[in-house]
Amino acid sequence: METRACLECGEAVKGRIDKKFCSDYCRNSYNNKVNKDSKNLIRNINNRLRKNYKILSELNTKGKTKVSRTRLYDKGFDFQLFTSLYTTRAGSTYFYVYNEGYLALENEMYLLIRKES
């Protein structure tokens, strides 16, 4: 009978022939190490989206507000990150971070809007 070693800790693995780990702890630990880079990327993007959402919702208390680009930028808003786009028939493009949106206006002003569910 062939003895198999746990991929995480090296202990002997008992049980099914295709079993790779000695415990759930070792399985989870191994998979967390393997997926570390992709999880960090996703976590960082989600944190930046959350920050954008917080900025938009703090500035847009009435559901529709005009603010300057400078004000958004000073609060740390990242114009490169948004969750969806909506283009009207007239050709205006609204950028959304979940249900909080913004539209570029003239003179570096932005219209902040909230999409009600």
N, C-alpha and C positions, 0 to 999 in steps of 0.2 A: 504494500500500500504506500502510495506516494504522500509525503507530508508537504502541505502547502503552507507558505508563510503569509501573514497579513501584510498587505501592501503599505500600511501605515506604520505599524510598530514592529513587524517582523515575528510576532508570536505565531505559534501553530494555529492553523484554522481548522476547526472541526465542523462537520455538517455536510451539507450538499457539496457535490464535486465542483460546482461552478462558483462557490462562495469565495470571495476575495478578501474579506475582512473578518477579524475575530469578534468585533462588536459594532454596535451602532455608532458609538463614540468615534472609533477609528474610521468608519465609513464617512461620517460627517466631516471629521477633521481632514481627511484626505481630499474629499470633494471641495471643501472650502479653500484649501491650498491651490488646487488645480484651477478653480474658477475665480481666484482672487482678482486678477487683472480686469476681467470683464465686469465683475461685481463692483469694483471701484469706479470704473467708468460710468456705469449706470447710476451709482450712488451720487457721484459728483454732478452729473447732468440733472438728476432729480433735485438735488440741493439748489442748483442754480435756477431751475424752473420755479421751485418753491419761493426763492427770493424774489424773482420777477413777479410772481403772483401776489406776494405780500405787498410789494411796492405799488402795483396797480390797484389793489383793493384798498390800501390806505389812502391813496390819492383820490380815488373815485368813490366817495362816500354817498353820492346822490344817484348813482347809476349812469350819469352822463356828465363829464367834466372836461374842460380844456386845461392842458398843462404844457409847459415848455419842454423842449428836448433837454435843456440844461438841468431842469429840476429832476427829470427822470434819471439822467446821467449822474447827477450829484448823489442820488440815493443808491447808485450802484446797479441800475437797470442794464441788462445785457440785451441789446437789440437783436443779437444773432439767435437767441433762443426763444422759441414759441412752440405751441403745440398744434396749431392749425391756422389755415388761411381761409378767408372768405372774400371772394371778388364779386362785387355787385355788377349789375347789367351796365351801369355807367362806367365801369372800369376801376372803381375805387377798391383798394385791397385793405381789408381789415386783418390784423394779426391778432391771434388769440393765445393767451396762456390760460388754458382750461376755459372758464367762462368769462374771464376778464379780457377785454379786447382794446385795441388802439388803432387809430387811423392817422396817418401823417397828413397834416394840413399845411397851409402856407406859413412862411416865416418861422420855420422850425417849431411849430406848435403841433400838439397831438390831441385828438379827441379820444378820451377814455370812455369806454362803454362796458356795460355788464349785460351779458346774454342771460336772460331769465330762463330757467328750465321749464 
